[in-house]
């Protein structure tokens, strides 16, 4: 272990390349330590983290309250499976259900597991409550979605890299254009066996694509009209990332004054993950009210680790941090500042087309095609200047720092980004 502790960045990269499956293409930086908005590589260089593990580390790296909750529980009881009760799960289920204003919570571990769980609940509700003939239920999804990479989920993806050579695919899904209410209504009219509509409030992996104003509220109204469950995948957009507790902002406990005047959408099924644990532990969940959640009976669904005592303790602490440190409010204010500063730069830029986003979930679109390596090279240069970000869809760079960032740090990051971009101006 002493030898392993002395690894250089290249040695660590070489080990992963030799012994690990090549299912990721990481930016070449090897991280060793994190605190708040910062991470350090194995050589000791300090960086701003502007990705937050795809919005998992909203509360900042190694938040002391979350780490303390995790370590204390780890020394008491780690796992019972669901064969027995434990004294933490009920506390967590009550806390989170009240926090997000739902009757019940079904605990899982990862975002993809939570999406699969929501799909199963939706289908079972369709057969037992709505009365759709068994095995005929359809779920509407959106093009360019990202809900995970399980076999069922890639079955309704249109990403060829995620899909190719993984068939046969799961049936029962109808794909429509995102942010297109007419397409949704047409699909609802044409298919009497629709059980649910699964949607990301903002399509993160697609390049932080923000839908039109009122899209979500009108989509929910259509779902209600046709007795279809509105399923919100807030794995990336939830837990204060977009400047509100939830991007759907549906009658939750968020105290952000900036929520006023924004249409509220209460999902029938809410999917959470990532920042539900502050990035400290795999924790995900599906929340719903009793008429929907009560279709799940013993033996219908489960997970050995889902709802374990550590996960419960960590999630309570993580949500308390969001509330007590007013992270939704901070994300709103800093997001407005970030887009304002970036738009000032874009006015005279030839390399950046636009900036878009909500709260501290943002992206810039590089003035190049998706097949080019310009965005990748910009991210390498950002790394060299002390800021870590990653491209998505070739010519888009996503920016999502921890929500504990302050104004001074954000402006420093804007300076790093704009200085770096200037070197790529045509």
N, C-alpha and C positions, 0 to 999 in steps of 0.2 A: 504493500500500500504506500510505503514511503516513496517508491519510484513513481507510482501513479500520481501521487500528489505533486510531483515536480514536472508534470507534462507541459510542454510548450503548446502553443496554438496548433502548429502544424502536426505535432504528434497526436493531439486529440482528434484532429480532422482525419488523419491517416487511420487511426483506430476505427472510427465510425465507418469510413469508406471500406475498410477491409472486413469488419465483422458485423456491420449493420446492414439491414435491407435498405436499398436506395429508393425509398418512397418519398423522400423530401429533397429539396434543393436549397439548403440553407445559405444565407449570406455568410461568407467566410469570416466569422468572428466567433471566438470561443469564450463564452461567459462563465464566470466563476463566482460572482457575488452580486447581490442587488440590495438596494436600500432606497425606498421612496421612488423617485422618478429616475434614479440612476442605476446603471449596471457597470461592472468592471470585468475586463477580460483577464485571462490567466497571467498576462504580463503586467497587469495593474493599470491599464489604460481605462479611463472613465468615459462613459457615454450617457447621453440622454436616451432613455428607452421610449421610442415614439411608435411602438406597436403594442406594448402591454400584453404580449402573448395573445394577440388577437382579441383584446378587450377582456382578458381574464384577470389582469392585475390592475383593475380599476382603483383599488384601495392602495396601490403602491406596493413595491417589492418588500416582502418580509415585514408587513405591518405588525408592530409589537403586540397589539391586542389580539390579532388573529393568530399569530405564532404562539402566544401564551395560551390561548384557548386550545390550540392543537396539541401542544406539548403536555399541558396538564391532563387533558383527556387521554392522551397516548400512554400516560403513566398509570392510568386508572383502569380503563377498559377500552379495547380497540375494536373488537368485532364479536358479535354473538350470532350472526346470520339472523334471518327473520324467523328462525325456528323458535326463538324466545323473544320476549319483550326486553328492551333495555330502557334505562331511566333517562335517556337523552332524546330519543326520537320523538316522543310525544311533545316534549317541550319545543323542539324545532318545528314540528308540524303546526302546532298552535301559533307559534311566533310568526312563521312565514305566511300561514294562511291569513292571519289578521293583518299582517304587514301589506299584503297584496290584495286583501279583501276578497278572498275565496273561501269556500267551505272546507275544502280538503286538498291535501298535497300527496302526490305519489313520488317517493324519493328514488332517484337513480344516480348514476355516477358521471356519465359523459353526456355531452350535448346530443350526439347521434343517438344514444340510448333513449334520451328523453323524447326526441322526435319519433323514434319507433314506438315508444310508449303511447304518445299522443295519437298516432295513426291507429294503433290497436284499440284504444278507448273509443275513438271516433267510429270505427267500424262496428264495434260491439253495440254502441249506442244506436247506430243506424238500423241494426237488425232487431234489437230488443225494444227500442223505444219508438223510433220513427217508422219501423215496419217495412223496411226495404228487404226484398227476398235475399236469403243468405247467399253470400258469395257474389252478389251483384253490386255491392256498394262501390261508388266512384268517389275519389277525392280530387278536387281541383288544385293544381299547383301552378307556379309561375315559371316561365322561361328564365334562364340565367340564374336560377335559384342555387343556393348552397345550404343544404341542411345536414351535411355529413357524407360519409362514404361507405355506409353499409350497402349490402346488395339491394335491399328495397329502395333506399334513398337514391342510389345512382340510377335506378330504373326510371326515375322521372327527372334525371339531370340531362341537360343537353351539352355537357362538357365532354368532348370526345376522349380526352385523356383519362377522365374518371370512369368512363363507360366501356371503352374498347376492350374486347376480349374478356369481359366479366359476365357475359350472359350465360343462360337465358335470364331475362329480366322479369321482375314482378309486375303483374298487370293491375289495373284498377285505378289508374291515374289519368287525368285530363290536363294537358298543359295549355296555358293561355299566356298572352302577353302581359307582363307586369305593368302596373299603372294604367290599365285599360279597363274601365268599368263596363264598357259595352261588351267587351269580350267575356267578362265575368257573367254578365246578365245573359248573354247568348248561350253560354255553357250551362247555366242554371235552367234556362228554358228548355234546352234541347235534351237534357238528361234528367229524367225523373228519379234516378237512383243516386243522386249526388248526396254524400253524407257530410262532407266538410270542405272547407277552403283553407289550405295551408299557405301562409304568406309571411315573408320577412317584412317588418315595418320599414326597414331600409335594407337594400340588398348590399351587404358588406363586401362579400367576395367578388361580386360583379363590378366593384369599383365605387362603392359607397353611392349607390344610385338612390336618390331621395325621390319618393313619389310625389305626385301633385298634391296640393293642399286639398284636404277633405277626402282623399282617395280611401283612406282606411275607414273613416266613419261611414262613407257611402257604401263601401264594400260590405261592412258589417250590417248595414241596413238591408242590403240585398240578401245576405245570408239569412237574416231574420225573416224576410219575406218568403223565402223558399224553404224555411225550416232546415237550414244547413248550419253546421257548427263552424264558427270562425276560429281558426287555430293560429295563434301568433307565435312565431319562432323568434323569441327575444334572447336567444343565447348570446348573440353579439351586441344587440342594441339595448338590452335591459340593464338594470342595476346602475342607473344614473348616467350611462355613457352618452346619451343624446341630449343631456341637459334637463331631463326629467327622470323620475324613477324608472318609468317604462316609456318606450317610444310610443306605445299606444295610449299611455296616460289614462288608463281606464279606471277611474274612481279608486285610486290607490292611496297610500298614506304619504305620498310625496307632499312636502310643504313648500315646494318651489313656487314663488309668486309668479314666475314667468309661465307657469302652466295656464294661467287664466286666459280665457279667450280661445284656447286651443280645443278643437273638437275632441271629446273623450270617446274612447273605444274600449269597451270591456270585452276581452276575448272570452269565448266559451271554454277554450283550452289555452292556457298560457304555458309556454315552454321556456325554462330558464336553465342556465348552466354557467360555465366560465367564471364570471365575477361573483357568482353566488358563494364562492369560497375565497374570493380575493386572490385566486391563483395559488392558494396554498395546498389544495387537496382536490381530487376529482369529486365534484358535487353537482348534480343536476336535479331537476324536478319538473313535474307537470302539475299544474293547479287547475281545479275546476270546481263547480258547485255540485251539490249532492245529486240532482237529477241526472247529471252526466257521469260523475265519478262513481256513483253507486252501482253502475253496471259491472264493475270489476269485483270479482269474487275470489276467494282463496283458490289458488292454483292457476288462475288466469294469467298472472304475470308476476315477475319477481326478479330479484338480484341478490346474490349473496352479500355483496358489499353495499347495496343501496340502503340508505338510512342507518349506516353504522354510527356508533357513538362519536367517533372523531369527526365524521362529516357533519353530524348534527351540531356539535359544539362550534366547529369552524364556521358553518353557515350563519348561525346566530350572531357570532362575533362580526363576521363580514358585513352583514346587513346593519348591525348597530353602527359600525364605522360609517357606512354610507349615510345613515340618518344623522348621527351626532356630528359628523364633520361637514355636513351639508354639501356633499359631493355633487349632487344634481345641480344645485345652484352654481357651484364653481365651474362645472362643465359647461353650463349655459353661458356664463359670462366670458370664460376664456375662449369658448368656441366662437362667439361673436367677434372677439378681438382677433383671433387667429384668421378667420376668413376676411375680416376687414383689412388686416395687414397684408395678407396674401393677394387680395384683389388690388391693392395699391401697387404691388410689384407686377402683377399680371398686366396691368394697363400698359406697361412699356416693355413687356416680355414677348419674345418670339418663340421661346422654348416651352412655355406653359400656356395651355388654352384656357383653363378655368380651374377654380376650386369649388368644391361642393361638400355638403355635409350638414350635420346637426350636432350641437354640443361639441364634444371632443372626439367625434367620429367624422373624419374628413379625408378627402383625397384631392390630389391635383392630377389633371390630365395633361400628359406630356404631348407636345406637338410632333408626334411621330406615329407610325403605325404599330399595331400590336406585335408584329413579328420582329421589330427592331430591338436592340439591346440598350437603347438610350436610357430608359428608366432604371434598368439594372445598373448601368454605369453611374448614374446619378446617385443611386443608393450606396454604391461602393465609395463614391466621393464623400457622401454624407457621413459614412462610417469613419472615413479618414479625418473628418472634421469633428467627430465626437457625437454623432447622432445616428441612431439605428432605426431604419424603416425598411419596408419591403415592397416591391412592385406586385401588382395583381393585374391580370389580363394584359400583360405586356407593356402597355404605355401608361398605366395608372399607378401612382404611388399613394398608399394608404398611410394616414397619419392618425395615430390613436394613443396619445401618451396617458400615463396614469392620471387619474382625476385629482390626485393630491398636488398636482403641479400648481405653482403660484404664478402671478402675472410676470414677475421679473424673469423667472425661468422660461416662461412661454415666449417672451420677447427675445430672450437669448436664443431660443430654438429657431424662431422666425429669422433672426439674423444669420444663423448657421445655414438654414435652408436657402435663403435668398442669395447669400454669398456663394454657396455651392452652385446654385442654378446659373448664376452669372457666367460661370466658366463654360457653360454649355450653350449659351446664347449664340444663335447663328450670326 
